Amino acid sequence: MIPRGYEIRFTASASAGEVSGFVIDPPAASSLLVLAHGAGAGMRHPFLETLARQLAAEGIATLRFQFPYMEKGLKRTDPAPVAQAAVGSALAKARTIAGERPLLAGGKSFGGRMTSMAAAAGLLEGVRGLFFFGFPLHAAGRPDTSRAEHLAKVPVPMLFLQGTRDSLADLNLLRPLLLPLGKRATLHVIEEGDHSFHVPKSSGRTDGQVIEELAQVTRAWTTDATA
């Protein structure tokens, strides 16, 4: 049985103040994943809610949290240093919950990129692996690769979960970027998924089935990464 979860609060940084968080920690969870939200929606977005519960069903605990701008009800995202500090603080809070269990980190779109930037800056000590539920490689209609330059500095394995119809990540650009990273980067492709992992009816699948796949792939990859 998956627990309902519980609310937490922690200090994102001395300047940004406190933010909200939510933990789902199922019995016998093997690891804990710090899961950051995307730019336009907070930790209560239905996608993250569903994903967190599916991860719990796979034996992975999660800590979701609000970035400072979202906590304050602002639309403009935090500057990268502020967002990265919040990820680091969320990880510190997660350590007090996880105990001896392995710690993982990642997020949806903006949240995943801020997590990888924090890792590249050395702010996520002890994390065993990173997850990107739709890495935002570039703006829609503006193919570019500069957002991925920091990935070479990330010292831990990374799992990229990407849809073939993702307008923010042209796979023809992403695949060559990941090749030099070798075993540190794994790409799992969701056929016909967009940036929100929505799939058309013609795919023969539902969005719920796609999220189940995301959770199952995450669990399988986590088992290898933390072995």
C-alpha positions as CSV (number, residue, x, y, z in Angstrom):
1,M,0.0,0.0,0.0
2,I,1.3,3.4,-1.0
3,P,1.3,6.0,1.9
4,R,-0.5,9.3,1.4
5,G,2.7,11.2,2.1
6,Y,3.3,14.3,4.2
7,E,4.1,18.0,3.9
8,I,7.5,19.4,4.9
9,R,9.1,22.8,5.0
10,F,12.8,23.7,4.7
11,T,15.0,26.7,4.0
12,A,15.9,26.9,0.3
13,S,18.6,29.5,1.1
14,A,19.3,32.3,3.5
15,S,18.1,34.9,1.0
16,A,15.2,32.9,-0.5
17,G,13.7,31.7,2.8
18,E,11.5,28.6,3.3
19,V,9.8,26.5,0.7
20,S,7.2,23.7,0.8
21,G,7.9,20.1,0.1
22,F,6.1,16.8,0.0
23,V,7.4,13.3,0.8
24,I,6.0,9.9,-0.3
25,D,8.1,7.2,1.5
26,P,6.6,3.8,0.9
27,P,7.5,0.8,3.1
28,A,10.8,-0.8,2.2
29,A,11.6,1.9,-0.3
30,S,15.1,1.2,-1.7
31,S,16.1,4.8,-2.4
32,L,14.9,8.4,-2.3
33,L,14.6,10.7,-5.3
34,V,14.6,14.5,-5.0
35,L,12.1,15.5,-7.7
36,A,12.1,19.1,-8.9
37,H,9.2,20.6,-10.9
38,G,9.1,22.3,-14.3
39,A,9.1,26.0,-15.0
40,G,5.4,26.6,-15.4
41,A,3.9,24.4,-12.7
42,G,4.8,23.5,-9.1
43,M,5.2,20.3,-7.2
44,R,1.5,19.6,-7.2
45,H,1.2,19.4,-11.0
46,P,-0.8,16.2,-11.9
47,F,2.2,14.8,-13.9
48,L,4.5,14.9,-10.9
49,E,1.8,13.7,-8.5
50,T,1.1,10.7,-10.7
51,L,4.8,10.0,-11.3
52,A,5.6,10.2,-7.6
53,R,2.9,7.6,-6.8
54,Q,4.1,5.3,-9.6
55,L,7.7,5.6,-8.4
56,A,6.4,4.7,-4.9
57,A,4.8,1.6,-6.4
58,E,8.2,0.7,-7.8
59,G,9.9,1.1,-4.4
60,I,11.3,4.6,-4.8
61,A,10.6,7.3,-2.3
62,T,10.3,10.9,-3.5
63,L,10.8,14.4,-2.1
64,R,9.1,17.0,-4.2
65,F,9.6,20.7,-3.5
66,Q,8.8,24.2,-4.6
67,F,11.4,26.5,-6.1
68,P,11.4,29.9,-4.3
69,Y,9.7,31.7,-7.2
70,M,6.8,29.2,-7.2
71,E,6.5,29.3,-3.5
72,K,6.0,33.1,-3.8
73,G,3.5,32.7,-6.6
74,L,5.7,34.4,-9.2
75,K,5.8,33.5,-12.9
76,R,9.4,34.2,-13.6
77,T,11.8,31.4,-12.7
78,D,14.5,32.0,-10.2
79,P,18.0,32.8,-11.4
80,A,20.1,29.7,-11.9
81,P,22.2,30.1,-8.7
82,V,19.0,30.5,-6.6
83,A,17.4,27.5,-8.1
84,Q,20.6,25.4,-7.8
85,A,20.9,26.3,-4.1
86,A,17.3,25.2,-3.6
87,V,18.1,21.8,-5.1
88,G,21.1,21.5,-2.8
89,S,18.9,22.4,0.2
90,A,16.3,19.9,-0.8
91,L,19.0,17.2,-1.1
92,A,20.2,18.1,2.4
93,K,16.7,17.7,3.7
94,A,16.4,14.4,1.9
95,R,19.5,13.1,3.7
96,T,17.7,13.4,7.0
97,I,14.8,11.3,5.6
98,A,16.7,8.7,3.6
99,G,19.0,7.5,6.3
100,E,21.4,4.9,4.8
101,R,19.4,4.6,1.5
102,P,20.9,5.9,-1.7
103,L,20.0,9.4,-2.8
104,L,19.0,10.3,-6.3
105,A,18.0,13.6,-7.9
106,G,16.3,15.0,-11.0
107,G,13.2,16.6,-12.2
108,K,10.8,17.7,-15.0
109,S,12.3,20.0,-17.6
110,F,13.6,23.2,-15.8
111,G,13.8,21.2,-12.6
112,G,16.0,18.6,-14.1
113,R,18.3,21.1,-15.8
114,M,18.7,23.0,-12.5
115,T,19.5,19.7,-10.8
116,S,22.2,18.8,-13.3
117,M,23.7,22.3,-13.1
118,A,23.8,22.0,-9.3
119,A,25.6,18.6,-9.7
120,A,28.1,20.1,-12.2
121,A,28.8,22.9,-9.6
122,G,29.5,20.3,-6.9
123,L,26.4,21.1,-4.8
124,L,25.0,17.5,-4.8
125,E,27.6,15.5,-2.9
126,G,26.5,11.9,-2.3
127,V,23.9,11.7,-5.1
128,R,24.2,8.4,-7.0
129,G,22.4,9.3,-10.2
130,L,20.4,12.0,-12.0
131,F,17.1,11.8,-13.8
132,F,15.7,14.0,-16.5
133,F,12.0,13.7,-17.3
134,G,12.2,15.7,-20.4
135,F,15.5,17.6,-20.6
136,P,14.9,21.1,-22.0
137,L,17.7,21.2,-24.5
138,H,16.5,24.3,-26.3
139,A,13.5,26.6,-26.6
140,A,10.7,25.5,-28.9
141,G,11.6,26.2,-32.5
142,R,15.1,27.3,-31.6
143,P,17.4,24.3,-31.9
144,D,20.6,24.9,-29.8
145,T,22.9,22.8,-27.5
146,S,24.3,25.4,-25.1
147,R,22.0,24.3,-22.3
148,A,23.8,21.0,-22.3
149,E,27.4,22.2,-22.1
150,H,27.6,21.6,-18.3
151,L,26.6,17.9,-18.6
152,A,30.3,17.0,-19.2
153,K,31.0,18.2,-15.6
154,V,28.3,16.0,-14.0
155,P,30.2,13.3,-12.1
156,V,27.4,10.7,-11.7
157,P,25.3,8.6,-14.1
158,M,22.4,10.2,-15.8
159,L,19.1,8.9,-17.3
160,F,17.4,10.9,-19.9
161,L,13.7,10.1,-20.5
162,Q,12.6,11.9,-23.7
163,G,9.7,11.8,-26.1
164,T,10.1,11.7,-29.8
165,R,7.7,14.7,-30.2
166,D,9.4,16.8,-27.6
167,S,9.6,20.3,-29.1
168,L,12.3,21.3,-26.5
169,A,14.7,18.5,-27.2
170,D,15.5,17.5,-30.8
171,L,16.8,14.0,-30.4
172,N,19.0,14.5,-33.5
173,L,20.8,17.1,-31.4
174,L,20.6,15.3,-28.0
175,R,22.0,11.9,-29.1
176,P,25.3,13.2,-30.4
177,L,25.7,15.3,-27.2
178,L,25.3,12.2,-25.0
179,L,27.8,10.0,-26.9
180,P,30.9,11.5,-25.4
181,L,29.6,11.0,-21.9
182,G,29.8,7.2,-22.5
183,K,28.3,5.1,-19.7
184,R,27.4,8.2,-17.7
185,A,24.5,8.9,-19.9
186,T,21.6,6.6,-20.8
187,L,18.7,7.7,-23.1
188,H,15.3,6.1,-23.0
189,V,12.9,7.2,-25.7
190,I,9.1,7.4,-25.4
191,E,7.7,6.9,-28.8
192,E,5.3,9.8,-29.8
193,G,5.6,11.4,-26.4
194,D,5.7,15.2,-26.3
195,H,7.5,17.4,-23.7
196,S,4.8,16.5,-21.2
197,F,4.9,12.9,-22.2
198,H,1.4,13.2,-23.6
199,V,0.8,10.6,-26.4
200,P,-1.9,10.8,-29.1
201,K,-4.7,8.3,-29.2
202,S,-3.3,6.9,-32.4
203,S,-0.3,5.6,-30.4
204,G,-2.6,3.0,-28.7
205,R,-1.4,4.0,-25.3
206,T,-2.6,6.3,-22.5
207,D,-0.7,9.0,-20.7
208,G,-1.1,6.9,-17.6
209,Q,0.6,3.9,-19.2
210,V,3.5,6.2,-20.3
211,I,4.0,7.4,-16.7
212,E,4.0,3.7,-15.6
213,E,6.8,3.1,-18.1
214,L,8.8,6.1,-16.9
215,A,8.6,4.8,-13.3
216,Q,9.5,1.2,-14.3
217,V,12.5,2.4,-16.4
218,T,13.6,4.7,-13.5
219,R,13.4,1.8,-11.0
220,A,15.4,-0.6,-13.3
221,W,18.1,2.0,-14.0
222,T,18.3,2.9,-10.3
223,T,18.9,-0.7,-9.4
224,D,21.9,-0.8,-11.6
225,A,23.2,2.6,-10.6
226,T,23.0,1.9,-6.9
227,A,24.3,-1.7,-7.0
